[in-house]
Amino acid sequence: MYDIFISVVTTILSGLLLFVMKDNISMKKNNKRIKESQRFEAHEKEKIRDELLLGVARVLLSDKIQGALLRGETTQAEYEIIEELYKPYIEHGGNGVVKHLFEDRYHKLKVRR
């Protein structure tokens, strides 16, 4: 009788252990999917943020450069600020319009000290 009891308990515990292990494996796979999804979403948000920042920098640089071109001169402080914005703008894939304005026209302006 004792042997039957041990056999039944062992069978039940084995089944329970297999159930827990299977559930644990399933949870790990699900967690992995969730993490992958979260990484993808974070990457997409980062791309959108980068595009937005480039757009804002494009508008700002274009506006400031064109204002200086209309005046026919720039100040040393304005030149330094525009140059500080221009470098990361180009490094992050900024377009050729601002590059043309900066390198071909703004860079040649008289700098008032």
Residue pairs with C-beta under 8 A, 6 or more apart in sequence:
50 92
53 92
54 89
54 92
54 93
54 94
57 85
57 88
57 89
57 94
58 89
58 94
58 95
58 97
58 98
60 85
61 82
61 85
61 86
61 89
61 98
61 101
61 102
62 97
62 98
62 101
64 78
64 81
64 82
65 82
65 98
65 101
65 102
65 105
65 106
66 101
68 74
68 78
68 82
68 106
68 109
69 101
69 105
69 106
69 109
72 109
72 110
73 109
73 110
73 111
73 112
74 82
74 106
74 109
74 110
74 111
74 112
75 111
75 112
75 113
76 111
76 112
76 113
79 111
82 102
82 106
86 94
86 98
86 102
89 98
90 98
90 99
